[in-house]
Amino acid sequence: MPGSPPANLPAAARSAVVRSNPVREGATVGHNGPMGKFHRLTAVLTTAVLAASLAACADDRPSAADAAKELAAGLSKLDVGGSAFTVVRAEDVTTDLGTITEALAPLKPKVAVDGVESTGEDTATATLDYVWDVDASDEDWTYSTSVELSREEDEWQAEWDPAIFVPKLRVDERLAREEIPADRGDITGANGEALVTQRPVLRVGIDKTKAPEEGQDAAARALAGVLELDPAPYAEQVAAAGAEAFVEAIVLREDSPLAADRAAIDAIPGAVALQEFRELAPTRSFARELLGTVGEPTAELIEQSGGKLQAGDITGLSGLQRQHNDLLAGTPGIMITGLIGEGDALRSQTLFTKPPVDGKPLATTLDAKLQTLAENTLAEEPSASSIVAIRPSTGEILTAANGPGSEGLPTALLGQYPPGSTFKIATTLALLRKGLTPESPTECPAELTVDGRSFNNASTYPAQFTGTIPLLQSFAQSCNTGFISNRDQVSQQELASAAADLGIGVEASIGTPAFFGVVPTEAEGTAHAASMIGQGEILVSPLALATMAASVGKGARVTPTVLAGGQDDASPSDSAPSASPSASSSASPSSGPSEDASKSTNAPAEPSKLTAEEAATLRTLMRAVVTEGGAGMLAGVPGDPVHAKTGTAEFGSETPPRTHAWIVALQGDLAVAVFVEEGELGSTSGGPLMEAFLRGAGS
């Protein structure tokens, strides 16, 4: 149709033509009329078509922003193969990044584009934001850098310089990460006295740079001789070390006899003694099993840490040091440096520093004087042994001492042994609740048979106290048959409940793993008879018996603790093995503990029903053990009157059976349990140790 716009014009152009060429119906189209206007319309139309075509050909080449985004992604992966650079190849930049960050592996930064600013038709500047998650804390290493971009033949290229990766980083400079150790918190005892703190030590060994190569073997063997070590393994260790190595032989306390012989050490070519400070208790043996040790983690601990520990770290290895390591260790600081050169020409610059957060102290209830006294008291005992002391009024554990015969096992807190006649304190409580009094008659024959099994008294039992005797004398003389004769008056459940009211079998969070005892709630026949005298399947630790004695002293069940008040005393999650190698064979020959004996524990226990009147009666009976019974050696101990109960527990299958020796005592606000694994009688093996401890405690 004449005057109509071409059909292939864009819609907007067609509309414009129609609006600008209104031809009225019946009009004459001449040169100066509508037809003349048509030629002008053609020019307009041509211009419109050209403009539409240019609009349709928008610039779809990569932008500077695209190049910056690709570069940031590559830097985050330490692989910039997807980017282009002005004067170097992308693979060379990737190699540089690997060299720069090798010492930080597997750490990588997170890189994001903060903005891109155009500086010309074919140039731009991109700002990159970096975040390095250098440790588990919320504080990261962050910074920004700028990179220049230029377009060459439709490709944006970056100008590579190490400073776009890390500010001020120089060519051939590499990153290094160093931890800044935090000061470890002390472990304190009663009255805030430091038990474990920084103490001077000497690291003694061979410095191979100071010993002629041909004389190093002789030097190593000579040093081992001075230090009382096996020379062959140490000589092999020295030979295997690098030419510039310091090969440590031993770490000595400065006050040790071996450290005092410095002249002998100095006389050996290459032998040196380097002074350092370590977290140490007053002596090597002081509460070692409870407090624990500090040092470099084992491979097992590194694996269990889930990445928290690495070789060369310092951490708690055992005891409270391990169980409360997070509190004590603090948080190490971090320093990131740039290094260039080697050896004497090595230069460095500090790029990032995060200061350490020192550890916090762990306050315990241990009394340093009493702990040392207890350890000295046990020093000559060859078998496993322990002394646990508790303050009844507060439940504070004052000592948790193990003798050298325990060989590093925490007998005091985790030993599992039958209590023998010391358990008659709990049995008597059950009998009192059945109406018996200290004057009540009990039948104490020389021998008693229950379901075919014979029960006897100790070989030293005084004959004059057989027959019908009052409960007080059955208790004071420790008449086994007298208590077993009353077995029908007390059920096993009532026996277990009485024990629980005194703290036996009642779990408590004391700040470290502990065993509080097992008293089965069901037992019949000979098993129930044996339970009446602390044998059968009943197991306790020295801590459990000290808790029992403390409860009698306080007149209410005591909950012990080794952490001072005001601290989180949640029991640590990591489990600890039994401290008693004979736990599975420690009961009487006829009835060893069952495999699931631990399931018979009374925890969580109901509130204790122990009354002040019941506790007073028990103290009366315990006093009679001192004044009339087997603990007469305690009668002359100065200070408050001593109340006690001895115990002997048979174990094993030998004839005669082997025996554990026990004795518990109360004096004023002090409750003590003494245990000897391979003892004779509680009175003869445990009694002298208890006397020595109480006399020392009162001095």
RAGIMO-V58942 format. One record per residue. N is the residue number from 0. BURIAL is I if it has 16 or more other C-alpha atoms within 10 Angstrom, else O. Layout:
BEGIN
n:N burial:BURIAL
n:N burial:BURIAL
END
This chain:
BEGIN
n:0 burial:O
n:1 burial:O
n:2 burial:O
n:3 burial:O
n:4 burial:I
n:5 burial:O
n:6 burial:O
n:7 burial:O
n:8 burial:O
n:9 burial:O
n:10 burial:O
n:11 burial:O
n:12 burial:I
n:13 burial:I
n:14 burial:O
n:15 burial:O
n:16 burial:I
n:17 burial:O
n:18 burial:O
n:19 burial:O
n:20 burial:O
n:21 burial:O
n:22 burial:O
n:23 burial:O
n:24 burial:O
n:25 burial:O
n:26 burial:O
n:27 burial:O
n:28 burial:O
n:29 burial:O
n:30 burial:O
n:31 burial:O
n:32 burial:O
n:33 burial:I
n:34 burial:I
n:35 burial:O
n:36 burial:O
n:37 burial:I
n:38 burial:O
n:39 burial:O
n:40 burial:I
n:41 burial:O
n:42 burial:O
n:43 burial:O
n:44 burial:I
n:45 burial:O
n:46 burial:O
n:47 burial:I
n:48 burial:I
n:49 burial:O
n:50 burial:O
n:51 burial:O
n:52 burial:O
n:53 burial:O
n:54 burial:O
n:55 burial:O
n:56 burial:O
n:57 burial:O
n:58 burial:O
n:59 burial:O
n:60 burial:O
n:61 burial:O
n:62 burial:O
n:63 burial:I
n:64 burial:I
n:65 burial:O
n:66 burial:I
n:67 burial:I
n:68 burial:I
n:69 burial:I
n:70 burial:I
n:71 burial:I
n:72 burial:I
n:73 burial:I
n:74 burial:I
n:75 burial:I
n:76 burial:O
n:77 burial:I
n:78 burial:I
n:79 burial:I
n:80 burial:I
n:81 burial:O
n:82 burial:I
n:83 burial:I
n:84 burial:I
n:85 burial:I
n:86 burial:O
n:87 burial:O
n:88 burial:O
n:89 burial:I
n:90 burial:O
n:91 burial:O
n:92 burial:I
n:93 burial:I
n:94 burial:O
n:95 burial:I
n:96 burial:I
n:97 burial:I
n:98 burial:O
n:99 burial:I
n:100 burial:I
n:101 burial:O
n:102 burial:O
n:103 burial:I
n:104 burial:O
n:105 burial:O
n:106 burial:O
n:107 burial:I
n:108 burial:I
n:109 burial:I
n:110 burial:I
n:111 burial:I
n:112 burial:I
n:113 burial:O
n:114 burial:O
n:115 burial:I
n:116 burial:O
n:117 burial:O
n:118 burial:O
n:119 burial:O
n:120 burial:O
n:121 burial:I
n:122 burial:I
n:123 burial:I
n:124 burial:I
n:125 burial:I
n:126 burial:I
n:127 burial:I
n:128 burial:I
n:129 burial:I
n:130 burial:I
n:131 burial:I
n:132 burial:I
n:133 burial:I
n:134 burial:O
n:135 burial:O
n:136 burial:O
n:137 burial:O
n:138 burial:O
n:139 burial:O
n:140 burial:I
n:141 burial:O
n:142 burial:O
n:143 burial:I
n:144 burial:I
n:145 burial:I
n:146 burial:I
n:147 burial:I
n:148 burial:I
n:149 burial:I
n:150 burial:I
n:151 burial:O
n:152 burial:O
n:153 burial:O
n:154 burial:I
n:155 burial:I
n:156 burial:I
n:157 burial:I
n:158 burial:O
n:159 burial:I
n:160 burial:I
n:161 burial:I
n:162 burial:O
n:163 burial:I
n:164 burial:I
n:165 burial:I
n:166 burial:O
n:167 burial:O
n:168 burial:I
n:169 burial:O
n:170 burial:O
n:171 burial:O
n:172 burial:I
n:173 burial:I
n:174 burial:I
n:175 burial:I
n:176 burial:I
n:177 burial:O
n:178 burial:I
n:179 burial:I
n:180 burial:I
n:181 burial:I
n:182 burial:I
n:183 burial:I
n:184 burial:I
n:185 burial:I
n:186 burial:I
n:187 burial:I
n:188 burial:I
n:189 burial:I
n:190 burial:O
n:191 burial:I
n:192 burial:O
n:193 burial:I
n:194 burial:I
n:195 burial:I
n:196 burial:I
n:197 burial:I
n:198 burial:O
n:199 burial:O
n:200 burial:I
n:201 burial:I
n:202 burial:I
n:203 burial:I
n:204 burial:I
n:205 burial:I
n:206 burial:I
n:207 burial:I
n:208 burial:O
n:209 burial:O
n:210 burial:I
n:211 burial:O
n:212 burial:O
n:213 burial:O
n:214 burial:O
n:215 burial:I
n:216 burial:I
n:217 burial:O
n:218 burial:I
n:219 burial:I
n:220 burial:I
n:221 burial:I
n:222 burial:I
n:223 burial:I
n:224 burial:O
n:225 burial:I
n:226 burial:I
n:227 burial:O
n:228 burial:O
n:229 burial:O
n:230 burial:I
n:231 burial:O
n:232 burial:O
n:233 burial:I
n:234 burial:I
n:235 burial:O
n:236 burial:O
n:237 burial:I
n:238 burial:I
n:239 burial:O
n:240 burial:O
n:241 burial:O
n:242 burial:O
n:243 burial:O
n:244 burial:O
n:245 burial:I
n:246 burial:I
n:247 burial:I
n:248 burial:I
n:249 burial:O
n:250 burial:I
n:251 burial:I
n:252 burial:I
n:253 burial:I
n:254 burial:O
n:255 burial:O
n:256 burial:O
n:257 burial:O
n:258 burial:I
n:259 burial:O
n:260 burial:O
n:261 burial:O
n:262 burial:O
n:263 burial:O
n:264 burial:I
n:265 burial:O
n:266 burial:O
n:267 burial:I
n:268 burial:I
n:269 burial:I
n:270 burial:I
n:271 burial:I
n:272 burial:I
n:273 burial:O
n:274 burial:O
n:275 burial:O
n:276 burial:O
n:277 burial:I
n:278 burial:I
n:279 burial:I
n:280 burial:I
n:281 burial:O
n:282 burial:O
n:283 burial:O
n:284 burial:O
n:285 burial:I
n:286 burial:I
n:287 burial:I
n:288 burial:I
n:289 burial:I
n:290 burial:I
n:291 burial:I
n:292 burial:I
n:293 burial:I
n:294 burial:O
n:295 burial:I
n:296 burial:I
n:297 burial:I
n:298 burial:O
n:299 burial:O
n:300 burial:I
n:301 burial:I
n:302 burial:O
n:303 burial:O
n:304 burial:O
n:305 burial:O
n:306 burial:O
n:307 burial:O
n:308 burial:I
n:309 burial:I
n:310 burial:O
n:311 burial:O
n:312 burial:O
n:313 burial:O
n:314 burial:I
n:315 burial:I
n:316 burial:I
n:317 burial:I
n:318 burial:I
n:319 burial:I
n:320 burial:I
n:321 burial:I
n:322 burial:I
n:323 burial:I
n:324 burial:I
n:325 burial:O
n:326 burial:I
n:327 burial:I
n:328 burial:I
n:329 burial:I
n:330 burial:I
n:331 burial:I
n:332 burial:I
n:333 burial:I
n:334 burial:I
n:335 burial:I
n:336 burial:I
n:337 burial:I
n:338 burial:I
n:339 burial:I
n:340 burial:O
n:341 burial:O
n:342 burial:O
n:343 burial:O
n:344 burial:O
n:345 burial:O
n:346 burial:O
n:347 burial:O
n:348 burial:O
n:349 burial:O
n:350 burial:I
n:351 burial:O
n:352 burial:I
n:353 burial:I
n:354 burial:O
n:355 burial:I
n:356 burial:I
n:357 burial:I
n:358 burial:I
n:359 burial:I
n:360 burial:I
n:361 burial:I
n:362 burial:I
n:363 burial:I
n:364 burial:I
n:365 burial:I
n:366 burial:I
n:367 burial:I
n:368 burial:O
n:369 burial:I
n:370 burial:I
n:371 burial:I
n:372 burial:I
n:373 burial:I
n:374 burial:I
n:375 burial:O
n:376 burial:I
n:377 burial:I
n:378 burial:O
n:379 burial:O
n:380 burial:I
n:381 burial:O
n:382 burial:I
n:383 burial:I
n:384 burial:I
n:385 burial:I
n:386 burial:I
n:387 burial:I
n:388 burial:I
n:389 burial:I
n:390 burial:I
n:391 burial:I
n:392 burial:I
n:393 burial:O
n:394 burial:I
n:395 burial:I
n:396 burial:I
n:397 burial:I
n:398 burial:I
n:399 burial:I
n:400 burial:I
n:401 burial:I
n:402 burial:I
n:403 burial:I
n:404 burial:I
n:405 burial:I
n:406 burial:O
n:407 burial:O
n:408 burial:I
n:409 burial:I
n:410 burial:I
n:411 burial:I
n:412 burial:I
n:413 burial:I
n:414 burial:I
n:415 burial:I
n:416 burial:I
n:417 burial:I
n:418 burial:I
n:419 burial:I
n:420 burial:I
n:421 burial:I
n:422 burial:I
n:423 burial:I
n:424 burial:I
n:425 burial:I
n:426 burial:I
n:427 burial:I
n:428 burial:I
n:429 burial:I
n:430 burial:I
n:431 burial:I
n:432 burial:O
n:433 burial:O
n:434 burial:O
n:435 burial:I
n:436 burial:O
n:437 burial:I
n:438 burial:O
n:439 burial:O
n:440 burial:I
n:441 burial:I
n:442 burial:I
n:443 burial:I
n:444 burial:I
n:445 burial:I
n:446 burial:O
n:447 burial:I
n:448 burial:O
n:449 burial:O
n:450 burial:O
n:451 burial:O
n:452 burial:O
n:453 burial:O
n:454 burial:I
n:455 burial:O
n:456 burial:I
n:457 burial:O
n:458 burial:O
n:459 burial:O
n:460 burial:I
n:461 burial:O
n:462 burial:O
n:463 burial:O
n:464 burial:I
n:465 burial:I
n:466 burial:O
n:467 burial:O
n:468 burial:I
n:469 burial:I
n:470 burial:I
n:471 burial:I
n:472 burial:I
n:473 burial:I
n:474 burial:I
n:475 burial:I
n:476 burial:I
n:477 burial:I
n:478 burial:I
n:479 burial:I
n:480 burial:I
n:481 burial:I
n:482 burial:I
n:483 burial:I
n:484 burial:I
n:485 burial:O
n:486 burial:I
n:487 burial:O
n:488 burial:O
n:489 burial:I
n:490 burial:I
n:491 burial:I
n:492 burial:O
n:493 burial:I
n:494 burial:I
n:495 burial:I
n:496 burial:I
n:497 burial:I
n:498 burial:I
n:499 burial:I
n:500 burial:I
n:501 burial:I
n:502 burial:I
n:503 burial:I
n:504 burial:I
n:505 burial:I
n:506 burial:I
n:507 burial:I
n:508 burial:I
n:509 burial:I
n:510 burial:I
n:511 burial:I
n:512 burial:I
n:513 burial:I
n:514 burial:I
n:515 burial:I
n:516 burial:I
n:517 burial:I
n:518 burial:I
n:519 burial:I
n:520 burial:I
n:521 burial:O
n:522 burial:I
n:523 burial:O
n:524 burial:O
n:525 burial:I
n:526 burial:I
n:527 burial:I
n:528 burial:I
n:529 burial:I
n:530 burial:I
n:531 burial:I
n:532 burial:I
n:533 burial:I
n:534 burial:I
n:535 burial:I
n:536 burial:I
n:537 burial:I
n:538 burial:I
n:539 burial:I
n:540 burial:I
n:541 burial:I
n:542 burial:I
n:543 burial:I
n:544 burial:I
n:545 burial:I
n:546 burial:I
n:547 burial:I
n:548 burial:I
n:549 burial:I
n:550 burial:I
n:551 burial:I
n:552 burial:I
n:553 burial:I
n:554 burial:I
n:555 burial:I
n:556 burial:I
n:557 burial:I
n:558 burial:I
n:559 burial:I
n:560 burial:I
n:561 burial:I
n:562 burial:I
n:563 burial:I
n:564 burial:O
n:565 burial:O
n:566 burial:O
n:567 burial:O
n:568 burial:I
n:569 burial:O
n:570 burial:I
n:571 burial:I
n:572 burial:O
n:573 burial:O
n:574 burial:O
n:575 burial:O
n:576 burial:O
n:577 burial:I
n:578 burial:I
n:579 burial:I
n:580 burial:O
n:581 burial:O
n:582 burial:I
n:583 burial:O
n:584 burial:I
n:585 burial:I
n:586 burial:I
n:587 burial:I
n:588 burial:I
n:589 burial:I
n:590 burial:I
n:591 burial:I
n:592 burial:I
n:593 burial:O
n:594 burial:O
n:595 burial:O
n:596 burial:I
n:597 burial:I
n:598 burial:O
n:599 burial:I
n:600 burial:I
n:601 burial:I
n:602 burial:I
n:603 burial:O
n:604 burial:O
n:605 burial:O
n:606 burial:O
n:607 burial:I
n:608 burial:O
n:609 burial:I
n:610 burial:O
n:611 burial:O
n:612 burial:O
n:613 burial:I
n:614 burial:I
n:615 burial:O
n:616 burial:I
n:617 burial:I
n:618 burial:I
n:619 burial:O
n:620 burial:I
n:621 burial:I
n:622 burial:I
n:623 burial:I
n:624 burial:I
n:625 burial:I
n:626 burial:I
n:627 burial:O
n:628 burial:I
n:629 burial:I
n:630 burial:I
n:631 burial:I
n:632 burial:I
n:633 burial:I
n:634 burial:I
n:635 burial:O
n:636 burial:I
n:637 burial:O
n:638 burial:O
n:639 burial:O
n:640 burial:O
n:641 burial:I
n:642 burial:I
n:643 burial:I
n:644 burial:I
n:645 burial:I
n:646 burial:I
n:647 burial:I
n:648 burial:I
n:649 burial:I
n:650 burial:I
n:651 burial:I
n:652 burial:O
n:653 burial:O
n:654 burial:O
n:655 burial:O
n:656 burial:O
n:657 burial:I
n:658 burial:I
n:659 burial:I
n:660 burial:I
n:661 burial:I
n:662 burial:I
n:663 burial:I
n:664 burial:I
n:665 burial:I
n:666 burial:I
n:667 burial:O
n:668 burial:O
n:669 burial:I
n:670 burial:I
n:671 burial:I
n:672 burial:I
n:673 burial:I
n:674 burial:I
n:675 burial:I
n:676 burial:I
n:677 burial:I
n:678 burial:I
n:679 burial:I
n:680 burial:I
n:681 burial:I
n:682 burial:I
n:683 burial:I
n:684 burial:I
n:685 burial:I
n:686 burial:I
n:687 burial:I
n:688 burial:I
n:689 burial:I
n:690 burial:I
n:691 burial:I
n:692 burial:I
n:693 burial:I
n:694 burial:O
n:695 burial:O
n:696 burial:O
n:697 burial:O
n:698 burial:O
END
